[in-house]
Each structure stands twice: as C-alpha cells, then as structure tokens.
Amino acid sequence: MRPIGTISWRRGFQGCDPKGDMTQRSDLFDFKASALSDDDSWHQNRSDFGADGDGAQLDREERAAMRRVPGLSTEMQDVTELEYRQLRLERVVLCGVWTEGTVEDADNSIRELAALAETAGSTVLAGLIQRRQRPDTSTFLGSGKAIELRDIVIAEGADTVVCDGELSPGQRRALEDVVKVKVIDRTALILDIFAQHAKSREGKAQVELAQLQYLLPRLRGWGESMSRQAGGQAAGGQGMGSRGPGETKIELDRRRINTRIAKLRREIKEMKTVRDTKRGSRRANAVPSVAIAGYTNAGKSSILNRLTGAGVLVENQLFATLDPTVRRSETPDGRLYTLVDTVGFVRALPHQLVEAFRSTLEEVAEADLLLHVVDGSHPDPEGQISAVRTVLADVDATDVREVIVINKADLADPEVVDRLRRHEKHSIVVSARTGEGLEQLRALIADELPQPDIDVEVLVPYDRGDLVSRIHETGEVLASEHVATGTRMTARVTPDLAGDLTAYGV
C-alpha cells in the first residue's frame, strides 16, 4: 500500500490510467483534498504549484500557523450525554454500632468515618448508629436493622455501605446479601485512601503489602468453578466425574498472594536497610533528630513547612502525607538538627498498616525528641492523643521525650486549650496558619535537644577543616583563633566529637 501524498499522488493516477478516464479520478482527488482543507486556501495553494509539483513554497507565516479544526471537542454539551461514561462520586451510606462511651463519642466516630469516605472520593448520603452491647456476629447490625438499612439504601439511591468497624468475611458477605449493594469496612476504606496517596516506591510497596494481608482471608469464590474438588463419595455424593485436576482458582489466587507478600516483605526489608544507613550517617555526625507525629490532619506538614520552608504538600484531608519527609533545620544558636514528618495516625488504625509501615514509623522511635501535634479545634482532642500513643506503643516509641504541640490555636476553643494544657504539663500552643507560638516552639526544641556538655581546648590543623566545621555545627564555640599551625578553639562538644578531637588537645 502506497502512502497518500499530495500532487505526486495525483500524477501517479495520470500515469497509471491507460484508458483516459481522468475526469472522474481528478474529481475524486479534488473531493478528498477539499475535505482536508478550506476551499479557498486549497484552490489558491494548488495554483502555486508548477506542472511538476515542485512550485513555490508557502510563506513562513502560513507554514507556522495553526488552524482549529471544529467538531472534535469531546466536552459534554448536555447532561444527557453522560450515559456510560458518566463520572460521578460514589454514593455511600454509613453505619456504626455504638457499644461503649457517650453519644458524643459515637457521633465523633461516625463523623470521622464520613471524613474518611469523602477523602476516598465519595458522597455521604446518610449516617446511622445502632446501640448494641456488641456487633452482631452474623450481619454486624442484626437481621432486622440490616433490612432497615436496605430500605434506606434504596430510598437514598446509594451504591455502597461503609461500616464503622472491621467486618469479618462472613459479616460482610451476609450484610451484602441483605442490602444488595457493595459493603466495605473502615479498614478497607483506610487502605483505599493510602493506595491513592502513596507516591514513593517504598510507600506503594507498604500499602500493597497491607492490602494483600487484608485481602488474603477474604478471598471469595463465585460459583462452582471456585469450589474445592474432591474424588469419590466424599465429593458430596457426586462420585465419578467429580475428581478435580488439582488446585482450584481460589487456591491459585491464595498461593499467588502469599508469593507476592513474601516478595514485598523482602523489598521493604531492603528499603529499610537504606533508611537505616541514612539514619546511621546522621547519628555518626551527631545530628539530633526531631520527629513530628500526631493524628491525621492535625497540621504536622504545616508545622514542618513553617519551621523549615520544606514546601511539603498541605491539604485539608486525611492522610495527605504518607511518605516521611526529612528536612534540615537549626536552633537559634546555630546547632543543626533534622525534622521528620511522619504518616498521620487515626483511631483504630488497621494493624496491617502498622506492620507494613513499621520501618517508616521507626523514625519516631529513633528520634531524640517527639513533637506530638494535636488538633486543638477537634471535638475530641484527648481521644486523638490516646489513639496516637496507642500506635506509638506498638512501634516501641514510648521512651522518646514528648512535647504536646496544640495546633490550630486560632480555631480552637480557649477552654479546650486550657483543659489540654492542664492535663498535658509539657505542652505548647501554636498556630501553623498564623504563625502564633512558632518562635517559642523553636526555642523549646533548642532546649529539649541534647546539649554539648564536654569542654575541649584543641589546636586543629588547617588540613582538618572538617573537624572545625563539625565543631561549629554540633557544638558551642567559646573562643576561636587562627595561628600559624592551625585553628585554636575552645568549645563545648558532644562525646562523639570529643573522642575525634582527642589527638589535637592542647
């Protein structure tokens, strides 16, 4: 097949037409050409060519010009054009079981679930709470309330039910059979949010590992093709012809998931080695570490940006930050330290995520100081503090020196702030949005970080400028003088640096 050209293509028709039927072929060519260009420009440009097709070229402006082709836009002109390509948010109904605490606690829990659902990309239509001593072992809500939930789902036009708790595979299946729409639990919702927000290779691997660990016991077969096959009379009386060829599909899926989980664990272990190496390098250089932890959407990234100008993503949504960010800063007296922004916590954080993100959360356990950020405007800030400390206990980070940073002071109720300060003695009130209290926070960090406490007087040769730099960065210089043989310094340094300076003492 020959490529279609312009004039040379027409001349080819002339050469291959021995019967002289030229008029019809020329008309066909002109019709095709007019479909690809404006009528006026086509006739004008055709006259510019010579008999051999190598005529004058177009002007520069015409060659550089672009013409909009009408009728190609796929933008919808009418709402009726949506049809199957309609893009809309998932419509969900929330349901929870209130087993303990006050009604305010139950309302706060369902409101948090609504915020999670909106972050995941859905529209919340209604929220229901049932008072029970414990969730129903069959349908989570009980058979009668499940039927009432089905009626609400039909009336609201919802396509998903989100339960405020972790459902067993049997509970989820039984509830789906009643309400006739998709049912997910709180754990699946949080995993979905993490999957949307993970950006780094390590973050994606950690989220996938948590998802597979959650999915493995919930594999569900559909129809006879997924059922286990056995031979003889043991196969439900089927007898001959029922002996299977081996693994069924659900068994293959389970084995593949286990294989993938093992591979992800190896990859995360290798990434942990890299993280440990970087952390060890900072330790070798005696650079203190400050970790920022707290409830999700408490303002941790905003505080990091205020203290270091890091430019980390800040959004008013849950779990906007998944990948830890390490930034360098310094105290007012010039001592260097690192600030680590970690993933936010939430009440009843799925244990799969805690295990998958353990290597990341170790940044908190290895820190010299923990800034525990609390949203002062939240209806239940004490509940936030308790939830975060529960997760910190799971990763063995309870021994780190902790400072409660009550954020969003411009929005918080003064009575709530006073109550928190009375309960948490080692605390400070700030506002990352207005900058209130940030200078006091910087001074507090400087006071809480390990102080150099060994006095030395050394004469450092000029070829060991690295030691002079470390003294300035991590120590406190009391006196400095340049002499013929090197730099004479009197300083207060850390024990590690004092050991490296032993050979240059005077």
FENGI-V553729 format. One record per residue. N is the residue number from 1. RES is the residue in one small letter. OMEGA is omega in whole degrees, 0 to 359 (none if undefined). NEAR is the number of other C-alpha atoms within 12 Angstrom. D_FIRST is the distance of its C-alpha to the first C-alpha in Angstrom with 2 decimals. Layout:
n->(N & N)
res->(RES & RES)
omega->(OMEGA & OMEGA)
near->(NEAR & NEAR)
d_first->(D_FIRST & D_FIRST)
This chain:
n->(1 & 2 & 3 & 4 & 5 & 6 & 7 & 8 & 9 & 10 & 11 & 12 & 13 & 14 & 15 & 16 & 17 & 18 & 19 & 20 & 21 & 22 & 23 & 24 & 25 & 26 & 27 & 28 & 29 & 30 & 31 & 32 & 33 & 34 & 35 & 36 & 37 & 38 & 39 & 40 & 41 & 42 & 43 & 44 & 45 & 46 & 47 & 48 & 49 & 50 & 51 & 52 & 53 & 54 & 55 & 56 & 57 & 58 & 59 & 60 & 61 & 62 & 63 & 64 & 65 & 66 & 67 & 68 & 69 & 70 & 71 & 72 & 73 & 74 & 75 & 76 & 77 & 78 & 79 & 80 & 81 & 82 & 83 & 84 & 85 & 86 & 87 & 88 & 89 & 90 & 91 & 92 & 93 & 94 & 95 & 96 & 97 & 98 & 99 & 100 & 101 & 102 & 103 & 104 & 105 & 106 & 107 & 108 & 109 & 110 & 111 & 112 & 113 & 114 & 115 & 116 & 117 & 118 & 119 & 120 & 121 & 122 & 123 & 124 & 125 & 126 & 127 & 128 & 129 & 130 & 131 & 132 & 133 & 134 & 135 & 136 & 137 & 138 & 139 & 140 & 141 & 142 & 143 & 144 & 145 & 146 & 147 & 148 & 149 & 150 & 151 & 152 & 153 & 154 & 155 & 156 & 157 & 158 & 159 & 160 & 161 & 162 & 163 & 164 & 165 & 166 & 167 & 168 & 169 & 170 & 171 & 172 & 173 & 174 & 175 & 176 & 177 & 178 & 179 & 180 & 181 & 182 & 183 & 184 & 185 & 186 & 187 & 188 & 189 & 190 & 191 & 192 & 193 & 194 & 195 & 196 & 197 & 198 & 199 & 200 & 201 & 202 & 203 & 204 & 205 & 206 & 207 & 208 & 209 & 210 & 211 & 212 & 213 & 214 & 215 & 216 & 217 & 218 & 219 & 220 & 221 & 222 & 223 & 224 & 225 & 226 & 227 & 228 & 229 & 230 & 231 & 232 & 233 & 234 & 235 & 236 & 237 & 238 & 239 & 240 & 241 & 242 & 243 & 244 & 245 & 246 & 247 & 248 & 249 & 250 & 251 & 252 & 253 & 254 & 255 & 256 & 257 & 258 & 259 & 260 & 261 & 262 & 263 & 264 & 265 & 266 & 267 & 268 & 269 & 270 & 271 & 272 & 273 & 274 & 275 & 276 & 277 & 278 & 279 & 280 & 281 & 282 & 283 & 284 & 285 & 286 & 287 & 288 & 289 & 290 & 291 & 292 & 293 & 294 & 295 & 296 & 297 & 298 & 299 & 300 & 301 & 302 & 303 & 304 & 305 & 306 & 307 & 308 & 309 & 310 & 311 & 312 & 313 & 314 & 315 & 316 & 317 & 318 & 319 & 320 & 321 & 322 & 323 & 324 & 325 & 326 & 327 & 328 & 329 & 330 & 331 & 332 & 333 & 334 & 335 & 336 & 337 & 338 & 339 & 340 & 341 & 342 & 343 & 344 & 345 & 346 & 347 & 348 & 349 & 350 & 351 & 352 & 353 & 354 & 355 & 356 & 357 & 358 & 359 & 360 & 361 & 362 & 363 & 364 & 365 & 366 & 367 & 368 & 369 & 370 & 371 & 372 & 373 & 374 & 375 & 376 & 377 & 378 & 379 & 380 & 381 & 382 & 383 & 384 & 385 & 386 & 387 & 388 & 389 & 390 & 391 & 392 & 393 & 394 & 395 & 396 & 397 & 398 & 399 & 400 & 401 & 402 & 403 & 404 & 405 & 406 & 407 & 408 & 409 & 410 & 411 & 412 & 413 & 414 & 415 & 416 & 417 & 418 & 419 & 420 & 421 & 422 & 423 & 424 & 425 & 426 & 427 & 428 & 429 & 430 & 431 & 432 & 433 & 434 & 435 & 436 & 437 & 438 & 439 & 440 & 441 & 442 & 443 & 444 & 445 & 446 & 447 & 448 & 449 & 450 & 451 & 452 & 453 & 454 & 455 & 456 & 457 & 458 & 459 & 460 & 461 & 462 & 463 & 464 & 465 & 466 & 467 & 468 & 469 & 470 & 471 & 472 & 473 & 474 & 475 & 476 & 477 & 478 & 479 & 480 & 481 & 482 & 483 & 484 & 485 & 486 & 487 & 488 & 489 & 490 & 491 & 492 & 493 & 494 & 495 & 496 & 497 & 498 & 499 & 500 & 501 & 502 & 503 & 504 & 505 & 506)
res->(m & r & p & i & g & t & i & s & w & r & r & g & f & q & g & c & d & p & k & g & d & m & t & q & r & s & d & l & f & d & f & k & a & s & a & l & s & d & d & d & s & w & h & q & n & r & s & d & f & g & a & d & g & d & g & a & q & l & d & r & e & e & r & a & a & m & r & r & v & p & g & l & s & t & e & m & q & d & v & t & e & l & e & y & r & q & l & r & l & e & r & v & v & l & c & g & v & w & t & e & g & t & v & e & d & a & d & n & s & i & r & e & l & a & a & l & a & e & t & a & g & s & t & v & l & a & g & l & i & q & r & r & q & r & p & d & t & s & t & f & l & g & s & g & k & a & i & e & l & r & d & i & v & i & a & e & g & a & d & t & v & v & c & d & g & e & l & s & p & g & q & r & r & a & l & e & d & v & v & k & v & k & v & i & d & r & t & a & l & i & l & d & i & f & a & q & h & a & k & s & r & e & g & k & a & q & v & e & l & a & q & l & q & y & l & l & p & r & l & r & g & w & g & e & s & m & s & r & q & a & g & g & q & a & a & g & g & q & g & m & g & s & r & g & p & g & e & t & k & i & e & l & d & r & r & r & i & n & t & r & i & a & k & l & r & r & e & i & k & e & m & k & t & v & r & d & t & k & r & g & s & r & r & a & n & a & v & p & s & v & a & i & a & g & y & t & n & a & g & k & s & s & i & l & n & r & l & t & g & a & g & v & l & v & e & n & q & l & f & a & t & l & d & p & t & v & r & r & s & e & t & p & d & g & r & l & y & t & l & v & d & t & v & g & f & v & r & a & l & p & h & q & l & v & e & a & f & r & s & t & l & e & e & v & a & e & a & d & l & l & l & h & v & v & d & g & s & h & p & d & p & e & g & q & i & s & a & v & r & t & v & l & a & d & v & d & a & t & d & v & r & e & v & i & v & i & n & k & a & d & l & a & d & p & e & v & v & d & r & l & r & r & h & e & k & h & s & i & v & v & s & a & r & t & g & e & g & l & e & q & l & r & a & l & i & a & d & e & l & p & q & p & d & i & d & v & e & v & l & v & p & y & d & r & g & d & l & v & s & r & i & h & e & t & g & e & v & l & a & s & e & h & v & a & t & g & t & r & m & t & a & r & v & t & p & d & l & a & g & d & l & t & a & y & g & v)
omega->(182 & 174 & 182 & 178 & 179 & 184 & 181 & 176 & 178 & 179 & 177 & 176 & 180 & 183 & 185 & 182 & 184 & 185 & 173 & 180 & 189 & 185 & 181 & 180 & 178 & 179 & 179 & 180 & 180 & 179 & 179 & 180 & 181 & 178 & 182 & 180 & 176 & 183 & 184 & 183 & 180 & 182 & 180 & 181 & 180 & 181 & 180 & 183 & 176 & 183 & 183 & 177 & 181 & 185 & 183 & 179 & 177 & 176 & 182 & 181 & 180 & 179 & 181 & 184 & 176 & 182 & 179 & 178 & 183 & 173 & 181 & 184 & 176 & 178 & 183 & 179 & 184 & 181 & 179 & 180 & 183 & 181 & 187 & 180 & 180 & 178 & 181 & 179 & 177 & 182 & 189 & 171 & 181 & 175 & 180 & 177 & 181 & 184 & 182 & 181 & 182 & 178 & 176 & 178 & 179 & 179 & 179 & 180 & 181 & 175 & 177 & 176 & 177 & 177 & 177 & 181 & 178 & 177 & 180 & 178 & 180 & 176 & 181 & 182 & 183 & 177 & 185 & 177 & 177 & 179 & 179 & 175 & 178 & 178 & 178 & 183 & 182 & 186 & 178 & 182 & 191 & 187 & 181 & 180 & 176 & 177 & 176 & 177 & 178 & 179 & 179 & 179 & 180 & 182 & 182 & 183 & 182 & 177 & 180 & 172 & 179 & 182 & 181 & 181 & 179 & 182 & 171 & 179 & 179 & 178 & 181 & 181 & 181 & 180 & 176 & 180 & 180 & 187 & 175 & 173 & 180 & 178 & 175 & 179 & 184 & 181 & 179 & 179 & 180 & 177 & 178 & 178 & 179 & 180 & 179 & 189 & 180 & 182 & 183 & 179 & 179 & 180 & 179 & 179 & 180 & 180 & 180 & 178 & 179 & 179 & 180 & 178 & 177 & 185 & 190 & 180 & 183 & 175 & 185 & 178 & 179 & 176 & 185 & 183 & 181 & 186 & 178 & 182 & 179 & 183 & 174 & 182 & 179 & 184 & 176 & 179 & 183 & 175 & 185 & 179 & 181 & 181 & 186 & 182 & 182 & 182 & 172 & 186 & 181 & 177 & 175 & 178 & 180 & 179 & 179 & 178 & 178 & 177 & 180 & 178 & 179 & 179 & 180 & 179 & 177 & 180 & 180 & 177 & 177 & 177 & 178 & 178 & 178 & 180 & 179 & 179 & 179 & 180 & 178 & 177 & 178 & 177 & 181 & 179 & 178 & 177 & 180 & 181 & 176 & 180 & 176 & 181 & 179 & 180 & 179 & 179 & 177 & 179 & 182 & 181 & 178 & 178 & 177 & 179 & 180 & 184 & 187 & 187 & 187 & 183 & 179 & 180 & 178 & 178 & 178 & 178 & 184 & 176 & 174 & 180 & 174 & 183 & 181 & 180 & 179 & 180 & 182 & 177 & 179 & 180 & 178 & 179 & 171 & 179 & 182 & 170 & 179 & 175 & 182 & 176 & 186 & 179 & 179 & 178 & 179 & 179 & 180 & 177 & 183 & 183 & 177 & 179 & 178 & 179 & 183 & 183 & 183 & 181 & 178 & 182 & 176 & 174 & 179 & 182 & 182 & 184 & 174 & 182 & 180 & 172 & 181 & 186 & 180 & 176 & 182 & 180 & 181 & 180 & 183 & 181 & 177 & 176 & 176 & 181 & 180 & 180 & 181 & 181 & 176 & 179 & 179 & 177 & 179 & 182 & 175 & 180 & 183 & 183 & 181 & 178 & 190 & 173 & 177 & 179 & 181 & 185 & 179 & 180 & 180 & 180 & 187 & 174 & 181 & 179 & 178 & 179 & 179 & 179 & 178 & 182 & 177 & 183 & 180 & 187 & 183 & 186 & 179 & 183 & 181 & 171 & 181 & 181 & 182 & 183 & 181 & 175 & 183 & 177 & 176 & 177 & 177 & 179 & 179 & 177 & 180 & 180 & 185 & 181 & 178 & 182 & 172 & 189 & 180 & 179 & 178 & 172 & 190 & 171 & 186 & 178 & 182 & 179 & 175 & 178 & 179 & 178 & 177 & 179 & 179 & 177 & 179 & 186 & 187 & 182 & 179 & 183 & 179 & 179 & 181 & 181 & 177 & 179 & 187 & 186 & 180 & 182 & 179 & 187 & 169 & 188 & 174 & 190 & 178 & 181 & 180 & 180 & 178 & 178 & 179 & 183 & 185 & 184 & 185 & 179 & 179 & none)
near->(3 & 7 & 8 & 15 & 15 & 22 & 25 & 20 & 22 & 27 & 20 & 22 & 25 & 20 & 15 & 14 & 16 & 10 & 12 & 13 & 15 & 19 & 15 & 15 & 22 & 21 & 15 & 16 & 25 & 23 & 17 & 20 & 25 & 20 & 14 & 15 & 19 & 19 & 16 & 12 & 17 & 20 & 16 & 14 & 24 & 26 & 18 & 19 & 19 & 14 & 14 & 14 & 20 & 15 & 14 & 14 & 16 & 18 & 11 & 8 & 9 & 12 & 10 & 9 & 10 & 8 & 11 & 10 & 11 & 7 & 7 & 8 & 9 & 11 & 11 & 14 & 9 & 10 & 11 & 10 & 13 & 14 & 11 & 8 & 12 & 13 & 13 & 13 & 18 & 24 & 27 & 38 & 41 & 44 & 44 & 43 & 35 & 29 & 22 & 17 & 16 & 13 & 16 & 16 & 24 & 27 & 25 & 26 & 36 & 32 & 26 & 34 & 41 & 36 & 29 & 39 & 40 & 28 & 31 & 31 & 23 & 28 & 27 & 33 & 27 & 28 & 33 & 33 & 33 & 30 & 22 & 19 & 15 & 18 & 28 & 28 & 21 & 24 & 32 & 42 & 37 & 25 & 22 & 18 & 27 & 34 & 21 & 20 & 40 & 32 & 19 & 27 & 33 & 23 & 15 & 21 & 23 & 30 & 29 & 35 & 45 & 49 & 44 & 41 & 35 & 29 & 33 & 28 & 24 & 21 & 28 & 35 & 27 & 26 & 38 & 31 & 19 & 29 & 33 & 24 & 28 & 25 & 41 & 36 & 36 & 37 & 35 & 38 & 40 & 45 & 38 & 30 & 31 & 40 & 31 & 23 & 27 & 25 & 19 & 19 & 19 & 31 & 35 & 28 & 36 & 41 & 39 & 34 & 37 & 36 & 33 & 33 & 32 & 33 & 24 & 25 & 21 & 23 & 25 & 21 & 19 & 13 & 11 & 14 & 16 & 20 & 22 & 24 & 27 & 21 & 18 & 15 & 14 & 14 & 17 & 15 & 14 & 15 & 15 & 15 & 14 & 20 & 20 & 21 & 13 & 16 & 18 & 22 & 23 & 25 & 22 & 19 & 22 & 24 & 19 & 16 & 26 & 21 & 18 & 22 & 27 & 19 & 19 & 28 & 28 & 19 & 24 & 30 & 22 & 18 & 24 & 27 & 17 & 17 & 24 & 20 & 14 & 18 & 28 & 20 & 15 & 23 & 22 & 19 & 27 & 31 & 36 & 39 & 40 & 43 & 44 & 49 & 52 & 47 & 47 & 41 & 38 & 46 & 45 & 49 & 47 & 33 & 45 & 39 & 28 & 29 & 37 & 26 & 17 & 22 & 17 & 27 & 26 & 26 & 18 & 19 & 26 & 36 & 39 & 35 & 40 & 40 & 33 & 35 & 32 & 32 & 29 & 27 & 29 & 26 & 33 & 18 & 20 & 21 & 35 & 33 & 38 & 37 & 42 & 43 & 45 & 45 & 43 & 42 & 41 & 38 & 34 & 27 & 35 & 29 & 27 & 26 & 41 & 33 & 25 & 37 & 41 & 34 & 35 & 39 & 40 & 32 & 39 & 44 & 32 & 30 & 37 & 33 & 34 & 41 & 46 & 46 & 45 & 50 & 40 & 41 & 28 & 29 & 23 & 30 & 38 & 29 & 27 & 38 & 35 & 22 & 26 & 38 & 33 & 24 & 35 & 36 & 20 & 23 & 27 & 21 & 28 & 23 & 17 & 29 & 26 & 34 & 32 & 40 & 44 & 48 & 43 & 35 & 33 & 21 & 23 & 25 & 21 & 17 & 14 & 26 & 33 & 19 & 19 & 33 & 23 & 14 & 15 & 23 & 16 & 21 & 31 & 35 & 39 & 38 & 33 & 33 & 23 & 16 & 23 & 23 & 26 & 29 & 21 & 21 & 33 & 33 & 20 & 26 & 40 & 28 & 18 & 24 & 34 & 26 & 26 & 28 & 18 & 22 & 26 & 33 & 26 & 35 & 30 & 33 & 22 & 18 & 13 & 19 & 15 & 18 & 32 & 33 & 23 & 30 & 43 & 28 & 30 & 37 & 39 & 30 & 29 & 18 & 20 & 21 & 19 & 16 & 14 & 11 & 15 & 20 & 28 & 28 & 32 & 28 & 31 & 29 & 35 & 32 & 23 & 23 & 35 & 28 & 17 & 24 & 32 & 20 & 17 & 25 & 20 & 14)
d_first->(0.00 & 3.80 & 6.61 & 9.11 & 12.30 & 15.67 & 17.51 & 15.28 & 12.57 & 15.56 & 16.70 & 13.54 & 14.38 & 17.88 & 17.12 & 15.14 & 17.80 & 20.66 & 22.55 & 23.19 & 22.06 & 21.49 & 23.55 & 21.63 & 18.26 & 20.12 & 21.74 & 18.56 & 17.33 & 20.81 & 20.93 & 17.87 & 19.30 & 22.72 & 21.60 & 20.72 & 23.89 & 27.48 & 28.25 & 30.78 & 28.88 & 25.79 & 27.89 & 29.89 & 27.08 & 25.33 & 28.61 & 28.74 & 25.89 & 26.88 & 25.55 & 23.30 & 21.90 & 23.95 & 26.81 & 29.12 & 28.09 & 29.06 & 32.43 & 32.88 & 34.10 & 31.08 & 28.67 & 30.72 & 31.17 & 29.76 & 29.60 & 30.23 & 27.84 & 30.15 & 29.83 & 28.20 & 31.49 & 32.19 & 35.90 & 37.99 & 39.79 & 42.01 & 43.61 & 42.32 & 38.77 & 39.83 & 39.34 & 37.89 & 36.79 & 40.39 & 41.65 & 45.37 & 48.06 & 49.43 & 52.66 & 55.40 & 59.03 & 61.28 & 64.11 & 66.74 & 69.92 & 72.97 & 75.16 & 77.24 & 78.10 & 78.65 & 76.67 & 75.57 & 74.06 & 72.15 & 70.90 & 69.82 & 67.90 & 65.97 & 65.32 & 63.86 & 61.65 & 60.48 & 59.64 & 57.67 & 55.74 & 54.91 & 53.80 & 51.44 & 49.84 & 51.69 & 54.05 & 57.52 & 58.95 & 62.26 & 64.33 & 66.85 & 69.62 & 71.73 & 75.13 & 75.56 & 77.42 & 74.28 & 70.72 & 70.45 & 69.32 & 67.15 & 65.45 & 66.61 & 68.18 & 69.94 & 68.93 & 70.51 & 69.11 & 65.64 & 65.79 & 66.93 & 64.02 & 61.64 & 63.15 & 62.71 & 59.06 & 58.45 & 60.42 & 58.66 & 55.15 & 54.65 & 51.99 & 53.59 & 57.14 & 58.17 & 61.41 & 63.66 & 64.19 & 62.51 & 61.93 & 62.17 & 59.30 & 61.57 & 62.63 & 59.08 & 58.04 & 61.18 & 60.85 & 57.20 & 58.29 & 60.80 & 58.99 & 55.59 & 53.63 & 52.57 & 55.58 & 55.56 & 58.49 & 59.47 & 58.23 & 54.69 & 54.68 & 55.77 & 53.22 & 50.47 & 51.73 & 51.81 & 48.22 & 47.13 & 49.14 & 48.65 & 46.76 & 47.70 & 46.65 & 50.25 & 50.65 & 47.56 & 48.76 & 52.25 & 51.05 & 48.79 & 51.75 & 53.99 & 51.50 & 51.11 & 54.88 & 55.30 & 52.63 & 53.79 & 56.88 & 55.12 & 52.32 & 52.39 & 51.12 & 49.71 & 50.36 & 51.17 & 48.16 & 49.84 & 53.34 & 55.07 & 55.24 & 58.31 & 59.60 & 62.61 & 64.98 & 64.55 & 61.21 & 62.86 & 64.04 & 60.53 & 61.37 & 59.00 & 55.28 & 55.68 & 55.48 & 52.63 & 50.19 & 51.26 & 50.47 & 49.49 & 46.96 & 49.67 & 51.11 & 47.76 & 47.38 & 50.91 & 50.36 & 47.16 & 49.01 & 51.88 & 49.57 & 47.93 & 51.41 & 52.58 & 49.60 & 50.14 & 53.83 & 53.12 & 50.78 & 53.34 & 56.04 & 54.12 & 53.64 & 57.36 & 58.12 & 56.33 & 58.23 & 61.50 & 60.89 & 60.45 & 63.50 & 65.48 & 64.61 & 65.98 & 69.04 & 69.59 & 69.62 & 72.10 & 69.90 & 71.14 & 68.71 & 68.98 & 66.96 & 66.22 & 66.16 & 66.84 & 65.67 & 62.17 & 61.92 & 65.35 & 64.12 & 63.72 & 60.66 & 62.35 & 65.40 & 63.31 & 61.63 & 65.07 & 66.58 & 63.80 & 61.26 & 58.61 & 56.23 & 55.62 & 53.92 & 56.60 & 55.95 & 58.31 & 56.91 & 57.78 & 56.40 & 54.52 & 55.32 & 54.44 & 53.83 & 57.09 & 57.37 & 59.77 & 61.02 & 63.72 & 66.77 & 70.33 & 73.77 & 75.85 & 77.72 & 74.53 & 74.00 & 70.39 & 69.15 & 65.88 & 65.01 & 62.84 & 61.29 & 60.79 & 59.23 & 61.33 & 63.39 & 64.02 & 66.58 & 65.92 & 62.99 & 61.15 & 62.43 & 58.89 & 58.16 & 61.43 & 60.61 & 57.00 & 58.08 & 61.19 & 59.90 & 59.26 & 62.60 & 64.38 & 64.03 & 66.77 & 68.96 & 68.83 & 69.63 & 72.97 & 73.09 & 71.48 & 70.95 & 70.94 & 69.46 & 70.69 & 69.62 & 72.95 & 71.65 & 70.60 & 72.79 & 73.59 & 73.48 & 75.87 & 73.45 & 70.71 & 73.00 & 73.89 & 70.26 & 69.26 & 72.26 & 71.40 & 67.98 & 69.58 & 72.01 & 69.15 & 67.79 & 71.29 & 71.35 & 74.73 & 76.62 & 74.77 & 76.88 & 75.76 & 75.99 & 75.29 & 73.36 & 73.80 & 70.83 & 70.21 & 73.84 & 72.98 & 72.01 & 74.42 & 77.72 & 80.57 & 82.51 & 79.62 & 79.33 & 83.09 & 82.99 & 80.25 & 82.13 & 85.32 & 83.58 & 81.46 & 83.86 & 81.32 & 79.01 & 77.84 & 76.50 & 73.48 & 70.82 & 67.44 & 66.52 & 69.61 & 70.52 & 73.93 & 75.53 & 72.82 & 75.19 & 77.67 & 74.90 & 74.10 & 77.79 & 78.08 & 75.20 & 76.97 & 80.20 & 78.67 & 76.62 & 78.34 & 80.62 & 81.25 & 84.83 & 85.66 & 87.35 & 86.51 & 87.54 & 85.27 & 84.52 & 80.78 & 79.69 & 77.20 & 74.62 & 74.62 & 73.29 & 71.37 & 74.72 & 75.82 & 72.64 & 73.20 & 76.76 & 75.65 & 72.87 & 74.69 & 78.35 & 80.93 & 82.02 & 85.74 & 86.22 & 84.14 & 85.21 & 83.50 & 85.76 & 85.39 & 84.20 & 81.94 & 81.88 & 85.00 & 84.33 & 86.35 & 84.13 & 83.88 & 80.98 & 79.61 & 80.81 & 77.57 & 77.66 & 81.40 & 80.77 & 78.30 & 80.87 & 83.77 & 83.52 & 83.89 & 86.94 & 89.89)
